[in-house]
Amino acid sequence: MNKFDIDLSCECGQFSATIHQSKPATGNHLVCACDDCKSFLYWLKKDKSLFSEQGGVELYQCSPSNFKIAKGDEHLKCFRLSPKGLDRWYLDCCNTPLANCIGANKNFIGFSTKSFKFNSVMDERLKIGPISAICHTDIDDKKAEIPKYKKFPFSIGFKVLKLLLSGKFKSSLCENPLYKNTKAINDIKVIGLDERKEILQKM
C-alpha cells in the first residue's frame, strides 16, 4: 500500500504541519454540504470563499496518529457549533480551517483540504485520491460525475468505522497533537444558538 507525506500550512504561513506516511486507500476524500460544516467556514471568513466548487466543504478523513505539528501551535483554536458538536479546529492568525475531530482518544480526524499543499492536481490525486462523494445534498444521484448522497454513503461510513474500531485495539493510533491527557490543548468555545441562527440566515 502506497504511503505519502502531506504538508499543511495556514494561509499566512505561521502554522505548518505534516501528515506522515498517509495511506490514501484508508482515508476518505469527500465534500460535505451539511449546514454545520458550511457554518464553520462561514464563521471563519464571514463569506463563502472557503466553500468547494461543489458548494460544500472539502475534507480528508484519516487517522491522526501521524499528524505532526512543525510550528505555530500557539495559533490553534477550537470551537463547537453546539455543546455536543464536533471539535472544529482552526488557526487564529488568519482564520484558516484545519480539522474536525470527534474528541480525544479517537482514531479519527477530518482535515480541511484548504490547508493541504500539493505540487499539482496529479500530486493531490496521488496522495489523497479523487473526491469520492458529495454528502448531505438535497438529492441522491449516484450516477453523477461525483456521486451525491443525502447522507454519508456506506463506503465512507465503513472506513470511518474501521478507523474508530482499530483505535479501540491500538491506542497509539488515537494520538493526536490537538489533545493532551484526554483534553483539547486549548479551551473550546461553544457559540450561542442565536449566533448559529444568524450564520445560517446569511449563508
C-alpha positions in Angstrom: 0.0 0.0 0.0 1.5 3.4 -1.0 2.2 5.9 1.7 2.8 9.6 1.3 3.7 12.7 3.4 1.2 15.5 3.1 2.3 19.0 4.1 -0.1 21.5 5.6 0.1 25.2 6.4 -2.2 28.1 7.1 -2.8 31.0 4.6 -0.2 33.3 6.2 2.4 30.6 6.8 2.7 30.9 10.6 1.5 27.4 11.1 2.8 24.3 9.4 2.5 20.5 9.9 2.8 17.2 8.1 0.7 14.0 7.9 3.4 11.4 7.7 3.1 8.1 5.8 -0.6 8.8 4.9 -2.4 5.9 3.2 -5.0 7.3 0.7 -6.6 3.9 0.4 -7.7 4.0 4.1 -8.9 7.6 4.0 -12.0 9.4 2.8 -11.7 12.4 0.3 -15.2 13.9 0.2 -17.2 17.1 0.1 -19.7 17.6 3.0 -22.5 20.0 2.3 -24.2 19.8 5.7 -25.1 23.1 7.4 -22.7 22.6 10.3 -19.6 22.2 8.1 -20.6 25.2 5.9 -21.4 27.2 9.0 -17.9 26.6 10.3 -16.2 28.0 7.2 -18.7 30.9 7.0 -18.0 31.7 10.7 -14.3 31.9 9.9 -14.4 34.1 6.9 -17.9 35.6 7.0 -18.5 34.7 3.4 -18.4 31.6 1.1 -14.9 32.0 -0.1 -13.7 28.7 1.6 -16.5 26.6 0.1 -15.5 24.0 -2.5 -16.7 24.4 -6.1 -19.3 21.8 -5.3 -20.8 24.1 -2.7 -19.7 22.3 0.4 -16.5 21.7 2.5 -13.8 19.5 1.0 -12.4 17.1 3.6 -9.9 14.3 4.0 -10.7 11.9 6.9 -7.9 9.7 8.3 -6.0 8.6 11.4 -4.5 11.4 13.5 -1.5 9.3 14.6 0.9 10.5 12.0 -0.1 14.2 12.2 2.9 16.2 13.5 3.0 20.0 14.0 6.2 21.8 13.0 5.4 25.3 14.1 2.6 27.6 15.1 0.7 25.5 17.6 0.1 28.7 19.6 -2.4 29.8 16.9 -4.6 26.7 17.3 -8.1 27.4 18.4 -11.2 25.2 18.7 -14.9 25.8 18.8 -18.2 23.9 18.6 -21.5 24.8 17.0 -23.3 23.1 19.9 -22.3 21.7 23.3 -22.1 18.2 21.9 -20.9 19.1 18.4 -17.7 18.2 16.7 -14.4 19.9 17.8 -13.6 22.3 14.9 -10.0 23.5 14.8 -8.7 26.5 13.0 -5.7 28.9 13.1 -6.5 32.3 14.6 -3.6 34.0 12.8 -5.5 34.0 9.5 -8.7 32.0 10.2 -7.6 29.0 8.1 -9.7 25.9 8.9 -7.7 22.9 10.0 -9.7 19.9 11.0 -12.8 18.4 12.7 -12.4 15.9 15.5 -14.9 13.7 17.5 -12.7 14.4 20.6 -9.7 13.0 22.4 -8.7 9.3 22.2 -10.5 8.7 18.9 -8.7 7.4 15.8 -10.3 9.9 13.5 -9.7 13.4 12.2 -11.3 15.2 9.2 -8.9 17.7 7.7 -10.0 20.6 5.6 -8.1 20.3 2.4 -7.8 24.1 2.3 -4.7 23.7 4.5 -3.1 21.0 2.2 -0.2 21.8 0.0 0.2 19.9 -3.3 2.6 20.5 -6.3 -0.1 19.7 -8.8 -3.5 18.1 -9.3 -1.8 14.8 -10.0 0.1 15.1 -6.8 -3.2 15.7 -5.0 -4.8 12.7 -6.7 -1.8 10.5 -5.8 -1.8 11.5 -2.1 -5.5 11.6 -1.2 -7.3 10.3 -4.2 -10.2 11.9 -6.1 -13.3 13.2 -4.3 -15.4 10.1 -3.9 -18.7 11.6 -2.8 -20.7 14.8 -2.1 -22.6 14.2 1.1 -25.7 15.8 2.7 -27.1 17.1 -0.6 -30.7 17.7 -1.4 -30.9 14.6 -3.7 -29.3 11.2 -4.2 -27.6 11.0 -7.6 -25.2 8.0 -7.6 -24.7 8.3 -11.4 -23.4 11.9 -11.2 -19.7 12.5 -12.1 -19.1 12.8 -8.4 -21.9 10.8 -6.7 -24.3 12.8 -4.5 -25.9 11.5 -1.3 -28.4 12.8 1.1 -26.4 11.3 3.9 -23.0 9.6 4.2 -22.8 6.5 1.9 -21.9 3.1 3.3 -18.4 3.2 1.7 -17.4 6.3 3.7 -19.1 5.2 6.9 -17.4 1.9 6.7 -13.9 3.4 6.5 -14.7 5.7 9.5 -15.9 2.7 11.5 -12.7 0.8 10.7 -10.6 3.8 11.9 -12.6 4.0 15.1 -12.5 0.3 15.8 -8.8 0.0 15.1 -8.2 2.8 17.6 -10.0 0.7 20.2 -7.5 -2.1 19.8 -4.4 0.0 19.3 -4.4 3.2 21.4 -1.3 4.7 19.7 -3.5 5.3 16.6 -5.5 7.8 18.7 -2.6 10.0 19.5 -3.5 13.5 18.3 -1.4 16.7 18.9 -4.6 18.7 19.3 -5.3 16.9 22.6 -3.3 16.1 25.7 -4.4 13.9 28.6 -7.9 13.4 27.1 -8.5 17.2 26.8 -8.1 19.7 24.0 -4.9 21.7 24.2 -6.9 24.9 24.3 -10.3 25.8 25.7 -13.2 25.0 23.4 -15.6 27.9 22.6 -19.2 27.0 22.1 -21.1 29.5 20.0 -24.6 30.5 21.1 -27.8 29.4 19.4 -28.5 33.0 18.3 -25.1 33.3 16.6 -25.6 30.0 14.9 -29.0 31.0 13.6 -27.5 34.3 12.3 -24.9 32.3 10.4 -27.5 30.1 8.7 -29.5 33.1 7.7 -26.6 34.7 6.0 -25.3 31.7 4.1 
